[in-house]
Amino acid sequence: MRLGINLGYWGAGMDGDNLAVAQEADRLGYDVCWAAEAYGSDAPTVLTWVAAQTESIDVGSAIMQIPARQPAMTAMTAATLDSLSGGRFRLGLGVSGPQVSEGWYGVKFDKPLARTREYVEIVRKAMTRERLSYEGQHWTLPLPGGPGKPIKLTVHPEREHIPLYIAAIGPKNLEQTGEIADGALLIFPSAEHLEETALTYLRAGREKAGKTMEGFDVSPTLPLAIGDDVKGLADMFRPYTALYVGGMGSRKQNFYNQLAQRMGYEKEAAEIQDKYLDGDKAGAAAAVPHQLIDQTTLLGPIERIAERMQAYAAAGVTTLNLAPAGFTLEERLTALRAGTDALERSGLA
C-alpha cells in the first residue's frame, strides 16, 4: 500500500505551510500529493506551484470540478500539467454538489452519472491527440451547423495515458467509476465497511468493463492525528464530521449523510443533519458518535496507526492519502513523518 498526502484547500493563511508539507512528503517518499477545489482556490494552479518545487512526488487534483470547465479545457490542463511536471500528474474529477454546481457555476445538477461518463469520454479522446468530435446528450463537438471543425490537442503530455480518478460516494457512481476510471477517490472510508460501501460496487463496474481490480487504485483520504488520547483526538474532528454529514447538502440530497447511513448510523446521521441545518452546529458536533469518527480517521499512537493501516490494506485500499492535523506547521510535519513510520511498522511499505 502506498501513501499520499491531501493538502485540501489552499489559502486561509496556510499557503507556505502547505508547500512545506508537500515538500516534506516528497522527501519522505510519499507517492502523490492531492489538492482540492470548491469555491476558493483552484486545483491546477496549486498543483503547478507544488510540482515546480518538488522532485518526484506525483501531483493530483482531488478534484477538478466537472461543472467548472468544458471537458476539452480539462484535457488541455491535464496535458499541460503532465508535460510541465515530467509525467507526474493525476487527473481527479467529480461533479461536486448541487449547491456549488448551481449556486457557483450556474450549471444544472442533473443526470450527474451521464454527464460524468460523457465528460470522461471527451477528455480521454482529446488527450489521444486525435481530432475531437463527439455526439452525446450533454456535449456535441463540433457544434452542428456552424463554423466549428474537429480540432486536435497540440500539447504533448509526458505519458500516453494520464491516470484518471473519479470522486465517488454513491453506489451507482462507484460502479460507473469502476467501469470508466483508473482509480476512485473516497472520503469517510471505514475499513470495517469498505466492502459493502465501496468495493462491491467498484468491482461490479470493473466486471462490466471486462476488467478485474488489478491495477485499479482505491484511494481514500483520512485525517491523521498522533497522540495517546484517542478520544481527545477524535473530538478534534467532530466539527469536520458534522459539517459533511449534517451540512454538506440539503435534507434531501447529502451524499455524506447517506454514506453514514449505509455504515449503520441511520439514527445518528438524521440527528446530526437536523441539528446542523437548524443552526445548532455545536449540537450537531456533539451528536457525532465517537465510533464513526474513529472508523473514518487515523487516531492514536504510531502502533495503533500501523494496525489501522493494516486493516485498510486488507480491506482493499491501494493508496492511503493522509490529511495530517495540526495547528502549526511543525505539528503537521510531525504527523506526516509519523505516517511513514507507521507504514514501515505495519510491514506494508
Secondary structure, DSSP 8 states (H G I E B T S, - for coil): -EEEEE--S--TT-HHHHHHHHHHHHHHT-SEEEE--SSSS-HHHHHHHHHHT-SS-EEEES-EEGGGS-HHHHHHHHHHHHHHTTS-EEEEEE---HHHHHHTS------HHHHHHHHHHHHHHHHTTS---EE-SS-EES-TTSS----------SSSS--EEEE--SHHHHHHHHHH-SEEEEES--TTTHIIIIIHHHHHHHHHTT--STT-EEEEEEEEEESS-HHHHHHHTHHHHHIIIIISS-SS--HHHHHHHHTT-HHHHHHHHHHHHTT-HHHHHHTS-HHHHHHTSEEESHHHHHHHHHHHHHHT-SEEEEEE--SSHHHHHHHHHHHHHHHHHHT--
